[in-house]
Amino acid sequence: MSPPPAPWEEEFFLRGLNENLFEMDERGQVASELLPARPETGAAAKSYRIFSHDPVRLLRENVCQLASAARLIFERGWLRHHLSLEPGRDEHHSTPDQFDLLVRSPAGEILIWVEARRSAVELHKLVADLRACSRRGAHSHQDCGFPQNHPRHQFCLANQPAYLWAVAPDADISFEVTCNGAALELEPLTSLPPRSLLELGQG
């Protein structure tokens, strides 16, 4: 695995497996109650895996994302029904490994939007791209100088999460998110507010 798992990743990934937060088959296909279900069948709406098929490679960010989900539950105290792994909403790059990890309120509002990356360098690029995209104002994906993260900027404006937690094996950074029209502001925080404050709307 490259980069190798951080101690926290290894701890929470294994705990997620051992406590049935998610399970995997021999092909790396993941089943979890965190995946949204089709209303008509109750089955997971999309597949989630930690290995791509063509070519076969480890989807490193997905490993980090699953460990982050377990960490939110087992360390931060969120309940399983608060979390959801939802397919990325980018029609231009619709691949099975693009998921958002979201923490929702009982009313369905997105309290925390989680983005996993392979390294701290990629985290800082994500944040820089989001800010640069916001400075451009309203513009299309085709007209964006930051196409890799433009869909994330659009997702944020459309869904207005309260917080962003950007996490990698070697770093994590938290922001309070403010959306105003096409403008996106990310205010750095030392850590995510505790669940109790977020649920009271005082985060």
Backbone as a chain_set.jsonl record, in Angstrom:
{"seq": "MSPPPAPWEEEFFLRGLNENLFEMDERGQVASELLPARPETGAAAKSYRIFSHDPVRLLRENVCQLASAARLIFERGWLRHHLSLEPGRDEHHSTPDQFDLLVRSPAGEILIWVEARRSAVELHKLVADLRACSRRGAHSHQDCGFPQNHPRHQFCLANQPAYLWAVAPDADISFEVTCNGAALELEPLTSLPPRSLLELGQG", "coords": {"N": [[0.853, -1.191, 0.0], [0.622, 2.139, -0.906], [0.612, 5.512, -0.161], [1.866, 3.946, 2.894], [-0.4, 2.699, 5.467], [-1.407, 5.025, 7.961], [-1.0, 4.996, 11.572], [-3.498, 5.67, 12.817], [-5.271, 5.21, 10.709], [-4.985, 2.444, 10.238], [-5.866, 1.467, 12.713], [-8.617, 2.326, 12.83], [-9.713, 1.406, 10.415], [-9.488, -1.377, 10.693], [-11.062, -1.649, 12.955], [-13.518, -0.858, 11.952], [-14.027, -3.022, 10.238], [-14.043, -5.163, 12.095], [-16.17, -4.489, 13.746], [-18.311, -4.574, 12.12], [-19.013, -2.356, 10.579], [-18.437, -2.072, 7.957], [-17.907, -4.461, 5.294], [-15.899, -6.664, 3.262], [-15.525, -8.399, 0.148], [-13.659, -11.022, -1.585], [-12.819, -9.735, -3.842], [-12.489, -7.144, -3.184], [-14.788, -5.668, -3.051], [-16.994, -3.571, -1.368], [-19.379, -3.745, 1.188], [-21.804, -1.992, 3.011], [-23.773, -0.477, 5.563], [-23.628, 2.206, 5.397], [-23.788, 2.999, 2.795], [-25.975, 4.503, 0.415], [-29.321, 3.339, -0.123], [-31.339, 1.772, -2.677], [-34.588, 2.932, -3.004], [-36.652, 1.195, -3.868], [-35.742, -1.418, -3.601], [-34.058, -1.65, -1.424], [-31.467, -2.39, -1.606], [-27.949, -1.58, -1.951], [-27.319, 1.432, -3.69], [-25.156, 2.056, -5.281], [-21.982, 0.642, -6.212], [-19.166, 0.079, -4.091], [-15.779, 0.012, -3.759], [-12.432, -1.107, -2.956], [-10.532, -1.704, -4.747], [-9.735, -0.993, -8.09], [-10.896, -2.159, -11.328], [-9.831, -2.117, -13.953], [-7.098, -0.555, -14.859], [-6.12, -3.11, -12.453], [-5.855, -1.828, -9.32], [-5.06, -0.452, -6.114], [-7.438, 1.577, -4.581], [-6.517, 4.06, -3.044], [-7.482, 6.32, -1.663], [-10.051, 5.548, -0.976], [-9.665, 3.665, 1.012], [-8.698, 5.32, 3.048], [-10.955, 6.867, 3.358], [-12.899, 5.048, 4.35], [-11.684, 4.407, 6.797], [-11.833, 6.928, 7.949], [-14.588, 7.252, 8.212], [-15.119, 5.281, 10.147], [-13.649, 6.398, 12.212], [-15.063, 8.768, 12.759], [-17.323, 7.666, 13.886], [-16.464, 5.892, 15.994], [-14.611, 7.371, 17.452], [-15.425, 10.072, 17.444], [-18.075, 9.98, 18.09], [-20.352, 9.998, 16.46], [-23.413, 8.61, 15.175], [-24.229, 5.647, 13.308], [-26.316, 6.05, 11.481], [-26.111, 8.712, 10.914], [-24.12, 9.018, 9.039], [-23.175, 8.855, 5.578], [-22.076, 7.297, 2.613], [-21.789, 8.632, -0.417], [-22.262, 8.593, -3.947], [-19.984, 10.386, -6.064], [-20.854, 13.479, -7.642], [-20.145, 14.233, -10.192], [-20.663, 14.485, -13.468], [-18.82, 14.447, -15.496], [-16.654, 12.986, -14.726], [-17.369, 10.343, -13.917], [-16.727, 7.897, -12.003], [-16.375, 4.737, -10.267], [-15.002, 5.08, -7.852], [-15.392, 7.585, -6.858], [-16.571, 9.113, -4.239], [-18.472, 10.887, -1.827], [-18.111, 11.383, 1.598], [-20.44, 11.928, 3.97], [-21.789, 13.664, 6.77], [-24.84, 13.865, 8.171], [-27.558, 15.806, 9.526], [-30.463, 14.897, 11.539], [-32.526, 16.039, 10.079], [-31.598, 15.956, 7.545], [-29.771, 17.811, 6.626], [-26.478, 18.672, 5.527], [-23.967, 18.341, 7.697], [-21.203, 17.819, 7.97], [-18.834, 17.615, 5.472], [-16.764, 15.315, 4.057], [-13.607, 14.954, 2.636], [-11.339, 12.755, 1.291], [-7.876, 12.226, 0.755], [-4.727, 11.177, -0.726], [-2.451, 12.262, 0.458], [-0.952, 14.894, 2.484], [-0.087, 16.928, 0.808], [-1.862, 16.729, -1.35], [-4.212, 17.361, -0.016], [-3.837, 20.089, 0.568], [-3.724, 21.073, -2.003], [-6.351, 20.565, -2.849], [-7.761, 22.384, -1.165], [-6.623, 24.826, -1.973], [-7.42, 24.833, -4.662], [-10.236, 24.914, -4.399], [-10.567, 27.439, -3.266], [-9.443, 29.064, -5.253], [-11.146, 28.494, -7.382], [-13.482, 29.574, -6.393], [-12.838, 32.294, -6.374], [-12.971, 32.87, -9.057], [-15.618, 33.18, -9.594], [-18.911, 32.487, -10.97], [-18.681, 29.834, -13.266], [-18.115, 27.415, -15.889], [-17.365, 23.861, -15.885], [-15.767, 23.227, -18.08], [-14.537, 25.623, -18.529], [-12.837, 26.016, -16.468], [-9.877, 26.533, -14.593], [-9.082, 24.67, -12.812], [-9.862, 21.872, -13.107], [-9.885, 19.347, -11.87], [-10.845, 19.639, -9.253], [-13.03, 21.253, -9.548], [-15.701, 20.099, -9.692], [-16.089, 19.517, -6.979], [-16.169, 22.031, -5.839], [-18.546, 22.971, -6.996], [-20.324, 21.105, -5.918], [-20.181, 21.821, -3.218], [-21.238, 24.468, -3.222], [-23.822, 23.888, -4.076], [-24.866, 22.24, -2.073], [-24.129, 23.237, 0.406], [-22.602, 22.501, 2.899], [-21.962, 22.553, 6.451], [-19.42, 22.232, 7.501], [-16.112, 21.345, 6.425], [-14.119, 18.533, 6.358], [-11.035, 17.698, 5.584], [-9.04, 15.028, 4.849], [-6.17, 12.946, 5.149], [-3.751, 10.226, 5.111], [-1.515, 11.322, 6.434], [-2.285, 13.76, 7.512], [-4.851, 16.038, 8.662], [-7.303, 18.502, 8.094], [-9.546, 21.061, 9.084], [-12.453, 22.99, 8.321], [-14.716, 25.724, 8.672], [-17.518, 26.249, 6.686], [-18.76, 28.655, 4.468], [-21.175, 29.672, 2.224], [-21.963, 31.898, -0.325], [-23.836, 32.824, -2.765], [-21.961, 32.451, -5.639], [-19.675, 32.395, -4.265], [-17.318, 30.961, -2.058], [-16.318, 30.424, 1.184], [-13.734, 29.362, 3.296], [-13.063, 28.825, 6.49], [-10.381, 28.302, 8.554], [-10.127, 25.813, 11.14], [-9.15, 24.557, 14.364], [-9.987, 22.009, 14.929], [-12.699, 19.743, 14.171], [-15.909, 20.799, 15.37], [-17.445, 19.388, 18.323], [-19.844, 16.675, 18.258], [-22.106, 17.229, 19.862], [-22.371, 20.05, 19.888], [-22.743, 20.592, 17.164], [-25.158, 19.293, 16.644], [-26.843, 20.822, 18.138], [-26.798, 23.088, 16.711], [-24.89, 24.971, 17.289], [-22.316, 24.899, 16.443]], "CA": [[0.0, 0.0, 0.0], [1.414, 3.356, -0.995], [1.482, 5.452, 1.012], [1.443, 2.949, 3.881], [-1.429, 3.222, 6.367], [-1.034, 5.675, 9.201], [-1.52, 4.229, 12.719], [-4.935, 5.891, 13.031], [-5.982, 4.539, 9.623], [-4.987, 1.01, 10.497], [-6.725, 1.216, 13.87], [-10.045, 2.5, 12.586], [-10.121, 0.531, 9.325], [-9.686, -2.71, 11.265], [-12.205, -1.602, 13.876], [-14.71, -0.857, 11.115], [-14.252, -4.402, 9.81], [-14.341, -6.034, 13.238], [-17.454, -4.127, 14.345], [-19.334, -4.695, 11.078], [-19.396, -1.099, 9.942], [-18.379, -2.437, 6.544], [-17.274, -5.751, 5.039], [-15.375, -6.755, 1.906], [-15.347, -9.733, -0.398], [-12.298, -11.293, -2.04], [-12.49, -8.821, -4.938], [-12.389, -5.787, -2.668], [-16.089, -5.006, -3.09], [-17.371, -3.197, -0.005], [-20.79, -3.631, 1.561], [-21.91, -1.219, 4.242], [-25.021, 0.232, 5.797], [-23.399, 3.632, 5.127], [-24.096, 3.266, 1.399], [-27.413, 4.756, 0.215], [-30.054, 2.196, -0.67], [-32.408, 2.028, -3.634], [-35.859, 2.88, -2.262], [-37.544, 0.109, -4.269], [-35.214, -2.736, -3.25], [-33.293, -1.632, -0.189], [-30.074, -2.732, -1.904], [-27.087, -0.428, -2.149], [-27.557, 2.049, -4.986], [-23.908, 2.065, -6.038], [-20.94, -0.213, -5.659], [-18.04, 0.761, -3.461], [-14.711, -0.972, -3.683], [-11.113, -0.556, -2.67], [-9.68, -2.016, -5.898], [-10.305, -0.772, -9.414], [-10.857, -3.371, -12.138], [-9.054, -2.007, -15.184], [-6.27, -1.661, -14.378], [-6.299, -3.453, -11.043], [-5.004, -1.027, -8.434], [-5.69, -0.082, -4.858], [-8.001, 2.917, -4.524], [-5.966, 4.431, -1.739], [-8.329, 7.293, -0.978], [-11.212, 4.868, -0.421], [-9.233, 3.082, 2.291], [-8.666, 6.428, 4.004], [-12.327, 7.297, 3.593], [-13.537, 4.09, 5.247], [-11.1, 4.605, 8.126], [-12.364, 8.196, 8.466], [-15.962, 6.994, 8.647], [-15.033, 4.573, 11.426], [-13.142, 7.334, 13.218], [-16.162, 9.656, 13.138], [-18.26, 6.917, 14.724], [-15.885, 5.298, 17.199], [-13.858, 8.366, 18.219], [-16.132, 11.346, 17.553], [-19.381, 9.758, 18.692], [-21.499, 10.042, 15.553], [-24.111, 7.347, 15.009], [-24.109, 5.142, 11.942], [-27.316, 6.609, 10.565], [-25.728, 10.076, 10.551], [-23.111, 9.01, 7.978], [-23.505, 8.219, 4.302], [-21.115, 7.301, 1.511], [-22.624, 8.926, -1.566], [-21.476, 8.697, -5.184], [-19.64, 11.723, -6.525], [-21.889, 14.029, -8.503], [-19.501, 14.812, -11.363], [-21.014, 13.719, -14.658], [-17.684, 14.406, -16.399], [-15.674, 12.011, -14.238], [-18.206, 9.425, -13.148], [-16.026, 6.649, -11.781], [-16.913, 4.107, -9.063], [-14.293, 5.402, -6.622], [-15.643, 8.961, -6.446], [-17.627, 9.166, -3.237], [-18.412, 11.852, -0.742], [-18.523, 10.918, 2.917], [-21.215, 13.028, 4.523], [-22.454, 13.543, 8.068], [-26.086, 14.62, 8.052], [-28.433, 15.977, 10.679], [-31.702, 14.128, 11.362], [-33.359, 16.694, 9.068], [-31.006, 15.751, 6.236], [-28.779, 18.829, 6.296], [-25.104, 18.186, 5.575], [-23.194, 19.004, 8.748], [-19.774, 17.667, 7.67], [-18.469, 17.045, 4.172], [-15.428, 14.742, 4.223], [-12.859, 14.652, 1.416], [-10.124, 11.99, 1.583], [-6.818, 12.3, -0.244], [-3.592, 10.292, -0.468], [-1.355, 12.907, 1.18], [-1.173, 16.28, 2.898], [0.103, 17.773, -0.382], [-3.109, 16.726, -2.104], [-5.199, 18.105, 0.77], [-3.625, 21.523, 0.39], [-4.118, 21.389, -3.374], [-7.805, 20.625, -2.837], [-8.203, 23.625, -0.55], [-6.204, 25.92, -2.85], [-8.275, 24.814, -5.847], [-11.567, 25.376, -4.017], [-10.514, 28.892, -3.089], [-9.198, 29.682, -6.562], [-12.382, 28.331, -8.142], [-14.438, 30.532, -5.843], [-12.467, 33.644, -6.813], [-13.365, 33.028, -10.453], [-17.052, 33.409, -9.736], [-19.642, 31.448, -11.684], [-18.054, 29.389, -14.499], [-18.372, 26.017, -16.196], [-16.265, 22.914, -15.722], [-14.893, 23.328, -19.253], [-13.855, 26.914, -18.486], [-12.182, 26.11, -15.167], [-8.448, 26.222, -14.555], [-8.87, 23.67, -11.767], [-10.925, 20.908, -13.431], [-9.913, 18.187, -10.975], [-11.635, 19.914, -8.058], [-14.197, 22.084, -9.857], [-16.964, 19.478, -9.26], [-16.23, 19.626, -5.519], [-16.606, 23.405, -5.592], [-19.965, 23.026, -7.353], [-21.046, 20.318, -4.913], [-20.244, 22.601, -1.985], [-22.177, 25.558, -3.413], [-25.179, 23.362, -4.222], [-25.334, 21.543, -0.868], [-23.829, 24.105, 1.548], [-22.266, 21.837, 4.173], [-21.518, 23.48, 7.495], [-17.987, 22.055, 7.742], [-15.323, 20.459, 5.57], [-13.001, 17.825, 6.982], [-10.153, 17.162, 4.544], [-8.24, 14.074, 5.618], [-5.214, 12.084, 4.457], [-3.029, 9.436, 6.112], [-0.517, 12.085, 7.187], [-2.763, 15.088, 7.925], [-6.256, 16.37, 8.47], [-7.584, 19.917, 8.317], [-10.979, 21.31, 9.214], [-12.874, 24.332, 7.958], [-16.11, 26.121, 8.652], [-17.835, 26.58, 5.297], [-19.792, 29.649, 4.213], [-21.466, 29.824, 0.795], [-22.737, 33.1, -0.628], [-23.885, 32.857, -4.216], [-20.887, 31.639, -6.228], [-18.497, 32.554, -3.409], [-17.13, 29.933, -1.039], [-15.315, 30.799, 2.18], [-13.281, 28.273, 4.156], [-12.42, 29.384, 7.679], [-9.667, 27.201, 9.219], [-10.419, 25.479, 12.529], [-8.166, 23.641, 14.944], [-10.576, 20.675, 14.81], [-14.147, 19.775, 14.007], [-16.671, 20.936, 16.613], [-18.015, 18.109, 18.782], [-21.191, 16.36, 17.787], [-23.137, 17.867, 20.681], [-22.568, 21.422, 19.437], [-23.302, 20.601, 15.822], [-26.559, 18.907, 16.688], [-27.587, 21.942, 18.721], [-26.686, 24.228, 15.821], [-24.026, 25.965, 17.911], [-20.953, 24.594, 16.043]], "C": [[0.887, 1.239, 0.0], [0.477, 4.569, -1.112], [0.975, 4.422, 2.027], [0.418, 3.536, 4.842], [-0.823, 3.898, 7.593], [-1.578, 4.858, 10.373], [-3.011, 4.42, 12.946], [-5.762, 5.206, 11.95], [-6.104, 3.047, 9.892], [-5.927, 0.664, 11.638], [-8.204, 1.253, 13.503], [-10.547, 1.676, 11.407], [-10.405, -0.875, 9.863], [-10.881, -2.725, 12.223], [-13.516, -1.58, 13.089], [-15.048, -2.243, 10.612], [-14.725, -5.27, 10.967], [-15.706, -5.743, 13.849], [-18.558, -3.985, 13.305], [-19.87, -3.361, 10.567], [-19.371, -1.267, 8.422], [-17.728, -3.815, 6.436], [-16.863, -5.803, 3.571], [-15.331, -8.2, 1.46], [-13.936, -9.877, -0.964], [-11.872, -10.387, -3.194], [-12.377, -7.368, -4.491], [-13.675, -4.998, -2.761], [-16.568, -4.79, -1.661], [-18.886, -3.154, 0.135], [-20.861, -2.901, 2.894], [-23.286, -0.581, 4.344], [-24.865, 1.732, 5.56], [-23.688, 3.998, 3.675], [-25.59, 3.512, 1.233], [-28.074, 3.574, -0.462], [-31.057, 2.655, -1.719], [-33.751, 1.914, -2.897], [-36.697, 1.654, -2.599], [-37.055, -1.258, -3.82], [-34.529, -2.787, -1.895], [-31.844, -1.987, -0.385], [-29.268, -1.457, -2.114], [-27.23, 0.1, -3.567], [-26.311, 2.012, -5.864], [-22.913, 1.114, -5.397], [-19.852, 0.656, -5.043], [-16.95, -0.294, -3.311], [-13.395, -0.293, -3.364], [-10.091, -0.957, -3.734], [-10.421, -1.667, -7.179], [-10.133, -2.049, -10.235], [-9.906, -3.264, -13.32], [-8.368, -0.643, -15.243], [-6.554, -1.953, -12.905], [-5.319, -2.634, -10.208], [-5.794, -0.715, -7.176], [-6.19, 1.348, -4.949], [-7.689, 3.474, -3.134], [-6.859, 5.389, -0.968], [-9.551, 6.628, -0.353], [-10.892, 4.183, 0.904], [-9.245, 4.151, 3.379], [-10.083, 6.875, 4.355], [-13.072, 6.359, 4.537], [-13.003, 4.216, 6.668], [-11.632, 5.888, 8.757], [-13.797, 8.033, 8.949], [-15.971, 6.293, 10.003], [-14.562, 5.502, 12.533], [-14.236, 8.289, 13.687], [-17.124, 8.955, 14.091], [-17.628, 6.512, 16.052], [-15.094, 6.294, 18.046], [-14.661, 9.635, 18.463], [-17.57, 11.196, 18.018], [-20.582, 9.882, 17.777], [-22.122, 8.653, 15.431], [-24.077, 6.929, 13.541], [-25.108, 5.792, 10.995], [-27.045, 8.069, 10.224], [-24.848, 10.111, 9.301], [-23.643, 8.36, 6.703], [-22.338, 8.37, 3.337], [-21.919, 7.468, 0.23], [-21.779, 9.11, -2.814], [-21.192, 10.14, -5.541], [-20.603, 12.187, -7.597], [-21.325, 14.657, -9.767], [-19.797, 13.966, -12.594], [-19.852, 13.594, -15.635], [-16.663, 13.353, -15.985], [-16.408, 11.005, -13.349], [-17.514, 8.073, -13.046], [-16.447, 6.072, -10.441], [-16.211, 4.511, -7.772], [-14.504, 6.842, -6.187], [-16.848, 8.996, -5.509], [-17.393, 10.352, -2.315], [-18.833, 11.136, 0.535], [-19.186, 12.099, 3.607], [-21.745, 12.664, 5.903], [-23.67, 14.452, 8.017], [-26.797, 14.744, 9.395], [-29.67, 15.106, 10.488], [-32.626, 14.719, 10.306], [-32.783, 16.574, 7.662], [-30.008, 16.806, 5.808], [-27.375, 18.249, 6.417], [-24.327, 18.992, 6.612], [-21.699, 18.975, 8.42], [-19.627, 16.998, 6.312], [-17.018, 16.592, 4.307], [-14.828, 14.454, 2.848], [-11.561, 13.96, 1.811], [-9.148, 12.115, 0.422], [-5.655, 11.418, 0.193], [-2.546, 10.915, 0.439], [-1.744, 14.321, 1.57], [-1.019, 17.23, 1.72], [-1.191, 17.865, -1.178], [-4.231, 17.426, -1.351], [-5.069, 19.602, 0.516], [-3.949, 21.957, -1.032], [-5.635, 21.494, -3.484], [-8.288, 21.969, -2.311], [-7.84, 24.825, -1.43], [-7.094, 25.994, -4.091], [-9.681, 25.307, -5.534], [-11.595, 26.894, -3.88], [-10.308, 29.612, -4.423], [-10.459, 29.616, -7.429], [-13.421, 29.354, -7.679], [-14.123, 31.949, -6.303], [-12.86, 33.904, -8.259], [-14.82, 33.444, -10.601], [-17.687, 32.272, -10.514], [-18.947, 31.122, -13.009], [-18.28, 27.892, -14.669], [-17.144, 25.157, -15.926], [-15.262, 23.043, -16.865], [-14.064, 24.601, -19.233], [-13.066, 27.104, -17.195], [-10.703, 25.749, -15.273], [-8.096, 25.158, -13.539], [-9.886, 22.546, -11.939], [-11.009, 19.725, -12.487], [-10.847, 18.42, -9.797], [-12.825, 20.842, -8.303], [-15.512, 21.419, -9.433], [-17.173, 19.553, -7.759], [-16.676, 21.029, -5.124], [-18.101, 23.536, -5.879], [-20.818, 22.259, -6.356], [-21.238, 21.135, -3.634], [-21.257, 23.733, -2.102], [-23.618, 25.048, -3.448], [-25.735, 22.808, -2.912], [-25.049, 22.272, 0.437], [-23.611, 23.345, 2.86], [-21.787, 22.866, 5.188], [-20.01, 23.435, 7.687], [-17.389, 21.137, 6.676], [-14.214, 19.851, 6.41], [-12.207, 17.177, 5.866], [-9.107, 16.304, 5.233], [-7.374, 13.23, 4.695], [-4.487, 11.265, 5.511], [-2.115, 10.268, 6.997], [-0.986, 13.456, 7.639], [-4.279, 15.117, 7.903], [-6.455, 17.826, 8.835], [-9.085, 20.131, 8.268], [-11.278, 22.766, 8.9], [-14.354, 24.511, 8.251], [-16.4, 26.658, 7.259], [-18.958, 27.612, 5.261], [-19.953, 29.807, 2.709], [-22.36, 31.039, 0.606], [-22.756, 33.276, -2.138], [-22.855, 31.912, -4.792], [-19.622, 31.703, -5.398], [-18.497, 31.503, -2.308], [-16.024, 30.388, -0.094], [-15.025, 29.599, 3.073], [-12.496, 28.869, 5.306], [-11.722, 28.26, 8.441], [-10.06, 27.05, 10.688], [-9.318, 24.575, 13.057], [-8.662, 22.195, 14.889], [-12.066, 20.835, 14.548], [-14.829, 20.023, 15.35], [-17.235, 19.581, 17.044], [-19.444, 17.928, 18.298], [-22.264, 17.107, 18.56], [-23.415, 19.299, 20.229], [-23.192, 21.478, 18.043], [-24.785, 20.258, 15.835], [-27.429, 19.995, 17.297], [-27.556, 23.181, 17.818], [-25.82, 25.333, 16.373], [-22.567, 25.762, 17.5], [-20.257, 25.774, 15.454]], "O": [[1.798, 1.359, 0.82], [-0.341, 4.65, -2.029], [-0.203, 4.068, 2.02], [0.369, 4.754, 5.015], [0.141, 3.408, 8.181], [-2.529, 4.097, 10.192], [-3.723, 3.458, 13.235], [-6.836, 4.677, 12.235], [-7.184, 2.466, 9.787], [-6.69, -0.298, 11.558], [-8.954, 0.331, 13.823], [-11.712, 1.279, 11.4], [-11.423, -1.484, 9.535], [-11.62, -3.708, 12.285], [-14.501, -2.198, 13.493], [-16.22, -2.614, 10.558], [-15.692, -6.022, 10.836], [-16.337, -6.639, 14.41], [-19.594, -3.369, 13.555], [-21.031, -3.253, 10.174], [-20.18, -0.68, 7.703], [-17.078, -4.277, 7.373], [-17.409, -5.078, 2.739], [-15.13, -9.111, 2.264], [-13.115, -8.968, -0.839], [-10.682, -10.286, -3.49], [-12.192, -6.471, -5.313], [-13.667, -3.782, -2.572], [-16.552, -5.711, -0.844], [-19.582, -2.589, -0.709], [-20.067, -3.164, 3.797], [-23.884, -0.195, 3.34], [-25.859, 2.457, 5.526], [-23.821, 5.178, 3.351], [-26.398, 2.81, 1.841], [-27.458, 2.89, -1.28], [-31.562, 3.776, -1.664], [-34.013, 0.907, -2.24], [-37.382, 1.119, -1.728], [-37.862, -2.175, -3.667], [-34.431, -3.853, -1.286], [-31.055, -1.903, 0.556], [-29.818, -0.398, -2.414], [-27.259, -0.669, -4.527], [-26.427, 1.943, -7.088], [-22.987, 0.818, -4.204], [-19.653, 1.808, -5.429], [-17.2, -1.378, -2.784], [-13.255, 0.925, -3.483], [-8.919, -0.593, -3.638], [-11.595, -2.004, -7.336], [-9.33, -2.914, -9.887], [-9.235, -4.24, -13.653], [-8.999, 0.337, -15.639], [-7.154, -1.139, -12.204], [-4.104, -2.739, -10.376], [-7.025, -0.713, -7.173], [-5.443, 2.24, -5.351], [-8.483, 3.371, -2.199], [-6.979, 5.28, 0.253], [-10.042, 7.081, 0.681], [-11.73, 4.125, 1.803], [-9.735, 3.924, 4.485], [-10.373, 7.217, 5.501], [-13.795, 6.815, 5.424], [-13.765, 4.142, 7.632], [-11.858, 5.934, 9.966], [-14.182, 8.604, 9.969], [-16.733, 6.662, 10.896], [-15.026, 5.402, 13.669], [-14.328, 8.589, 14.877], [-17.675, 9.581, 14.996], [-18.197, 6.762, 17.114], [-14.926, 6.076, 19.245], [-14.598, 10.215, 19.546], [-18.224, 12.196, 18.312], [-21.718, 9.873, 18.25], [-21.432, 7.642, 15.567], [-23.916, 7.763, 12.649], [-24.787, 6.055, 9.836], [-27.689, 8.616, 9.329], [-24.828, 11.111, 8.584], [-24.454, 7.436, 6.751], [-21.702, 9.421, 3.257], [-22.647, 6.56, -0.171], [-20.706, 9.71, -2.758], [-22.036, 11.017, -5.351], [-21.112, 11.379, -8.373], [-21.964, 15.528, -10.358], [-19.256, 12.872, -12.752], [-19.88, 12.733, -16.515], [-15.889, 12.881, -16.818], [-16.089, 10.851, -12.171], [-17.694, 7.208, -13.903], [-16.842, 6.826, -9.551], [-16.766, 4.309, -6.691], [-13.862, 7.291, -5.237], [-17.995, 8.918, -5.947], [-16.257, 10.757, -2.065], [-19.799, 10.373, 0.54], [-18.565, 13.144, 3.803], [-22.101, 11.516, 6.169], [-23.543, 15.664, 7.84], [-26.652, 13.898, 10.276], [-29.908, 14.619, 9.383], [-33.421, 13.998, 9.701], [-33.396, 17.029, 6.696], [-29.445, 16.704, 4.718], [-27.108, 17.434, 7.299], [-24.066, 20.179, 6.421], [-21.009, 19.982, 8.571], [-20.221, 15.953, 6.045], [-16.143, 17.394, 4.634], [-15.447, 13.802, 2.008], [-10.77, 14.511, 2.576], [-9.544, 12.109, -0.744], [-5.601, 10.968, 1.337], [-1.821, 10.195, 1.126], [-2.72, 14.879, 1.068], [-1.735, 18.228, 1.631], [-1.575, 18.944, -1.628], [-5.112, 18.022, -1.97], [-6.06, 20.293, 0.28], [-4.399, 23.082, -1.25], [-6.151, 22.402, -4.136], [-9.126, 22.62, -2.935], [-8.651, 25.733, -1.612], [-7.476, 27.082, -4.522], [-10.262, 26.046, -6.328], [-12.536, 27.549, -4.327], [-10.927, 30.643, -4.683], [-10.791, 30.575, -8.125], [-14.148, 29.924, -8.492], [-15.034, 32.724, -6.592], [-13.062, 35.056, -8.643], [-15.207, 34.002, -11.628], [-17.078, 31.218, -10.697], [-18.654, 32.027, -13.791], [-18.596, 27.189, -13.709], [-16.034, 25.663, -15.761], [-14.053, 22.978, -16.647], [-13.001, 24.657, -19.852], [-12.67, 28.222, -16.864], [-10.328, 24.792, -15.95], [-6.931, 24.781, -13.414], [-10.681, 22.285, -11.037], [-12.083, 19.15, -12.313], [-11.563, 17.508, -9.383], [-13.548, 21.181, -7.367], [-16.371, 22.096, -8.868], [-18.312, 19.642, -7.301], [-17.463, 21.2, -4.193], [-18.836, 24.139, -5.097], [-21.905, 22.704, -5.989], [-22.318, 21.138, -3.044], [-22.053, 23.944, -1.188], [-24.524, 25.691, -2.918], [-26.937, 22.895, -2.663], [-25.655, 21.965, 1.464], [-24.359, 23.533, 3.819], [-21.271, 23.921, 4.821], [-19.384, 24.449, 7.995], [-18.067, 20.279, 6.111], [-13.468, 20.559, 7.086], [-12.664, 16.205, 5.264], [-8.372, 16.783, 6.097], [-7.793, 12.85, 3.601], [-4.591, 11.573, 6.698], [-1.951, 9.964, 8.179], [-0.172, 14.252, 8.108], [-4.917, 14.322, 7.213], [-5.844, 18.326, 9.78], [-9.8, 19.472, 7.513], [-10.474, 23.657, 9.174], [-15.148, 23.582, 8.102], [-15.616, 27.434, 6.712], [-19.977, 27.463, 5.937], [-18.977, 30.049, 2.0], [-23.378, 31.192, 1.281], [-21.813, 33.81, -2.723], [-22.856, 30.719, -4.487], [-18.601, 31.13, -5.778], [-19.529, 31.198, -1.711], [-14.918, 30.702, -0.534], [-15.935, 28.916, 3.542], [-11.386, 29.364, 5.115], [-12.391, 27.35, 8.93], [-10.293, 28.038, 11.385], [-8.633, 23.904, 12.284], [-7.86, 21.264, 14.813], [-12.621, 21.925, 14.686], [-14.372, 19.509, 16.371], [-17.475, 18.719, 16.199], [-20.147, 18.886, 17.976], [-23.238, 17.572, 17.967], [-24.572, 19.719, 20.19], [-24.06, 22.309, 17.775], [-25.575, 20.868, 15.115], [-28.621, 20.078, 17.003], [-28.196, 24.191, 18.111], [-25.971, 26.494, 15.995], [-21.668, 26.352, 18.099], [-19.093, 25.675, 15.066]]}, "num_chains": 1, "name": "protein.A"}
